[in-house]
Each structure stands twice: as structure tokens, then as C-alpha cells.
Amino acid sequence: MPLYHKLGSFPQKRHTQFEKPNGGLYYEQLFGTEGFHGNSSLLYHVHRPTQIKEILNSYSVEPKIAIGKNIKSLLLKGFELKPEDDFLDSRKPMLVNRDCTIGLAAPKQSLRSYFYKNADADEMIFIHKGKGKLRTMMGNISFKYGDYLIIPRGIIYQIDFDTLENRLFYVESFAPFYTPKRYKNQSGQHLEHSPFCERDFILPNELETHDEKGDFLIKIKKEGMIHEIVYATHPFDVVGWDGYNFPYGFSIHNFEPITGRVHQPPPVHQTFETATFVVCSFVPRLYDYHPKAIPAPYNHSNIDSDEVLYYVDGDFMSRNNIEQGHITLHPKGIPHGPAPGAMERSIGQTITHELAVMVDTFRPLMVTEEAMGLDDGQYYKSWVE
């Protein structure tokens, strides 16, 4: 079965009366995905979760596209993105298509003055710099450098940062995130050859239950708009829940690399998948050990996908002049590979300490105006000797 989790109190039988200690009933909510077909959880609220008092404002946050049909390889200098106080204001889309939005954020302050819900997309937030706590209606998750946070669509959350310098790489996906099918058996348990297992997931805990009435602002993202909606009760009023649809974390440092005598293809690094793209984790590992192995990746053609690499830490053997926070885009339609001299340089090396996140999308990515502000302008020529 997929991963099951529970917190707090709930009745033995679903869809039955669950009485409050002082009289009255708790309010049940099915929190599911893909209609009634996908993973779901059952939540029990102190108050009805439907009490909207007012819709204050609605405004567009749709990305502004600079290049709609792109053939150019790009290098974006991510750490040049200027930090901003507000969490949502700091999120800047870099690369987008109809399936996902890939972006960067550098928030300076905790998200506490309002609550946030993405009604369209699951979110994957990778913590490059910073530490703190993700606070949600289904419990809290502490995070630190190297953690992935998977936040299903519809989750109401806030974020507490313990740090002033916070650098995030995020992906919004219009299809749910899963761990790869080939890592699991028919029941959904991770197999022995999987590079991680259920023990590695960071599950929500510390369930906050607020019995409060008042004016609670939730900013809801839907169809490229932010809607500012005032609810009559505190969004974190869940007394208990159980099921299979909930936020969780996973540390990139717990990904166990798969290696071989000769160079292994990128799917051995796969960490998450959706119906429209995959996410891979490149972690410190031993190089290929055939006596004539070439550790550098071979040239390959991006015929069916755009390849995005977010560089986190370490020495990136296959490229020149790559630094922390850089993003490279290798678009479908043209081959790419190691920088000149990297193949020869790699021969005889036995280990790499690189750390990076890769997103391969099955549809082409458009480039935003925000991304062009970070573009080095020369990367597509970097293979010329």
C-alpha cells in the first residue's frame, strides 16, 4: 500500500458521528486527489471548513513570458535573485509550461500574516539555504538544508524561518508527485533496490488545533490568480486525520546513489515522478569503476524532454564555471554534453561530491522575463572549442 499516516483523534468508522467532549460533532472533510480516485485523507475539524466571510481581492500572478518557443541553452545565476520580505512576493517563476512552473525564491521573513493554499498544483520546495518549520493544517514538518518538501494541492500552510538568508528552488506541478513506480512492488512498498525507503520520509507531526473564530486571511492560488479570502475560523482546527494524502519531507542527503562499472543514465538518480516530468537527485557518489571508464556523462540528445539542472553544492565535473544556485536549461531538439576538456579531465577520477536537482519535462519550457534577468547570455556557446 502507499504510505499511511495518522495524527490526533478520529472515529473508528469513517463517515460516522464523532462527538466533541462538550457536546456537538466534529466536521469531517475528505481531502483527496484526482476526484475520488487518487490518494486521500479524512480530516476532522472543530468548525465547518467552509465558512467564507469575504473575498477581498483577486489579482493575477501569471508568469510573463519572454521566450515562448525556445531553442537556446541557458544559464541562470540564481543567487543574483534579490531577497524579498514576503514569502509569495519572493517566489519568481523562471521556466513554465502547461504542466509545471519551475522557480526560485529568497524570502527573508516567515509567512505568518496570512495563510496560503495552492488550489491548482502540488508543490515541491527544495531548501538550498535556511531552516525552519512548515506549518500545515495536517501537522508540522521541520526542515533544513537539503530537504525536499512535498505539499499536495489544497494544503493550507504557513512557513516559519529560523534564518534570514533563505534560498528555495521550487516546482509547482499540475499532476501529483509520486515516488517512481519501478522502486515499488504491487502493494506500493519500496523495494530493496530503491535508493531510499519509507524510513527516510519526514512525516508531519505536532498537530496544531486552534479553536478560534475571527477573520483569517487565506491567499488561494487558482488559475494564475491569487484570491484573498477571509474565513470565519482558524484554518488549523483539525483534531485528527488519517489517510494517504498529506505533506511530507525527504532529505536529498538520504538518497543512496546507484553506480556501475560504466556511466549510468540519469534515471538512476530519479527521486520523484509525475505524469509530465521527473525529478532527479545528483548526490556525492563513487564514479564508474571499469578500467577504461569515462566518468563524465556522454553527449546526449534532448529529443523528448527539456532538461533543467539546479546546482546546489560541490564540484560539477562535467561543466565549467558552475556555481551554487545556478540553473542550466538544455532544451529538447539539440544535443548537449560535457564542456570542452571535461571528458578528458574526468578520466581516472574516483569520486564526485556534487549535489544537484534535475527536472526533466516532457513538454518544452517557456522562459520568463524574471529568468532573462538572471541569464548569463553566453552559455549556449560554451561547447565551442
Secondary structure in CASP SS format (residue, H / E / C, confidence):
PFRMAT SS
TARGET T0000
AUTHOR 0000-0000-0000
METHOD secondary structure of the structure
MODEL  1
M C 1.00
P C 1.00
L C 1.00
Y C 1.00
H E 1.00
K E 1.00
L E 1.00
G E 1.00
S C 1.00
F C 1.00
P C 1.00
Q C 1.00
K C 1.00
R C 1.00
H C 1.00
T C 1.00
Q C 1.00
F C 1.00
E E 1.00
K C 1.00
P C 1.00
N C 1.00
G C 1.00
G C 1.00
L E 1.00
Y C 1.00
Y E 1.00
E E 1.00
Q E 1.00
L E 1.00
F E 1.00
G E 1.00
T C 1.00
E C 1.00
G C 1.00
F C 1.00
H C 1.00
G C 1.00
N C 1.00
S E 1.00
S E 1.00
L E 1.00
L E 1.00
Y E 1.00
H E 1.00
V C 1.00
H C 1.00
R C 1.00
P C 1.00
T C 1.00
Q C 1.00
I E 1.00
K E 1.00
E E 1.00
I E 1.00
L E 1.00
N E 1.00
S E 1.00
Y E 1.00
S E 1.00
V C 1.00
E C 1.00
P C 1.00
K C 1.00
I E 1.00
A E 1.00
I E 1.00
G C 1.00
K C 1.00
N C 1.00
I C 1.00
K C 1.00
S C 1.00
L E 1.00
L E 1.00
L E 1.00
K E 1.00
G H 1.00
F H 1.00
E H 1.00
L C 1.00
K C 1.00
P C 1.00
E E 1.00
D C 1.00
D C 1.00
F H 1.00
L H 1.00
D H 1.00
S H 1.00
R C 1.00
K E 1.00
P E 1.00
M E 1.00
L E 1.00
V E 1.00
N C 1.00
R C 1.00
D C 1.00
C E 1.00
T E 1.00
I E 1.00
G E 1.00
L E 1.00
A E 1.00
A C 1.00
P E 1.00
K C 1.00
Q C 1.00
S C 1.00
L E 1.00
R E 1.00
S E 1.00
Y E 1.00
F E 1.00
Y E 1.00
K E 1.00
N E 1.00
A C 1.00
D C 1.00
A C 1.00
D E 1.00
E E 1.00
M E 1.00
I E 1.00
F E 1.00
I E 1.00
H E 1.00
K E 1.00
G C 1.00
K C 1.00
G E 1.00
K E 1.00
L E 1.00
R E 1.00
T E 1.00
M C 1.00
M C 1.00
G E 1.00
N E 1.00
I E 1.00
S E 1.00
F E 1.00
K C 1.00
Y C 1.00
G C 1.00
D E 1.00
Y E 1.00
L E 1.00
I E 1.00
I E 1.00
P C 1.00
R C 1.00
G C 1.00
I C 1.00
I E 1.00
Y E 1.00
Q E 1.00
I E 1.00
D E 1.00
F E 1.00
D C 1.00
T C 1.00
L C 1.00
E C 1.00
N C 1.00
R E 1.00
L E 1.00
F E 1.00
Y E 1.00
V E 1.00
E E 1.00
S E 1.00
F C 1.00
A C 1.00
P C 1.00
F C 1.00
Y E 1.00
T C 1.00
P C 1.00
K H 1.00
R H 1.00
Y H 1.00
K E 1.00
N C 1.00
Q C 1.00
S C 1.00
G C 1.00
Q C 1.00
H E 1.00
L C 1.00
E C 1.00
H C 1.00
S C 1.00
P C 1.00
F C 1.00
C C 1.00
E H 1.00
R H 1.00
D H 1.00
F E 1.00
I E 1.00
L C 1.00
P C 1.00
N E 1.00
E C 1.00
L C 1.00
E C 1.00
T C 1.00
H C 1.00
D C 1.00
E C 1.00
K E 1.00
G E 1.00
D E 1.00
F E 1.00
L E 1.00
I E 1.00
K E 1.00
I E 1.00
K E 1.00
K E 1.00
E C 1.00
G C 1.00
M E 1.00
I E 1.00
H E 1.00
E E 1.00
I E 1.00
V E 1.00
Y E 1.00
A E 1.00
T E 1.00
H C 1.00
P C 1.00
F C 1.00
D C 1.00
V E 1.00
V E 1.00
G E 1.00
W E 1.00
D E 1.00
G E 1.00
Y C 1.00
N C 1.00
F C 1.00
P C 1.00
Y E 1.00
G E 1.00
F E 1.00
S E 1.00
I H 1.00
H H 1.00
N H 1.00
F C 1.00
E C 1.00
P C 1.00
I C 1.00
T C 1.00
G C 1.00
R C 1.00
V C 1.00
H C 1.00
Q C 1.00
P C 1.00
P H 1.00
P H 1.00
V H 1.00
H H 1.00
Q E 1.00
T E 1.00
F E 1.00
E E 1.00
T C 1.00
A C 1.00
T C 1.00
F E 1.00
V E 1.00
V E 1.00
C E 1.00
S E 1.00
F E 1.00
V C 1.00
P C 1.00
R E 1.00
L E 1.00
Y C 1.00
D C 1.00
Y C 1.00
H C 1.00
P C 1.00
K C 1.00
A C 1.00
I C 1.00
P C 1.00
A C 1.00
P C 1.00
Y C 1.00
N C 1.00
H E 1.00
S E 1.00
N C 1.00
I C 1.00
D C 1.00
S C 1.00
D E 1.00
E E 1.00
V E 1.00
L E 1.00
Y E 1.00
Y E 1.00
V E 1.00
D E 1.00
G C 1.00
D C 1.00
F C 1.00
M C 1.00
S C 1.00
R C 1.00
N C 1.00
N C 1.00
I C 1.00
E C 1.00
Q C 1.00
G C 1.00
H E 1.00
I E 1.00
T E 1.00
L E 1.00
H E 1.00
P C 1.00
K C 1.00
G C 1.00
I C 1.00
P E 1.00
H E 1.00
G C 1.00
P C 1.00
A C 1.00
P C 1.00
G C 1.00
A H 1.00
M H 1.00
E H 1.00
R H 1.00
S H 1.00
I C 1.00
G C 1.00
Q C 1.00
T C 1.00
I E 1.00
T E 1.00
H C 1.00
E C 1.00
L E 1.00
A E 1.00
V E 1.00
M E 1.00
V E 1.00
D E 1.00
T E 1.00
F C 1.00
R C 1.00
P C 1.00
L C 1.00
M E 1.00
V E 1.00
T E 1.00
E H 1.00
E H 1.00
A H 1.00
M H 1.00
G C 1.00
L C 1.00
D E 1.00
D C 1.00
G C 1.00
Q C 1.00
Y H 1.00
Y H 1.00
K H 1.00
S C 1.00
W C 1.00
V C 1.00
E C 1.00
END
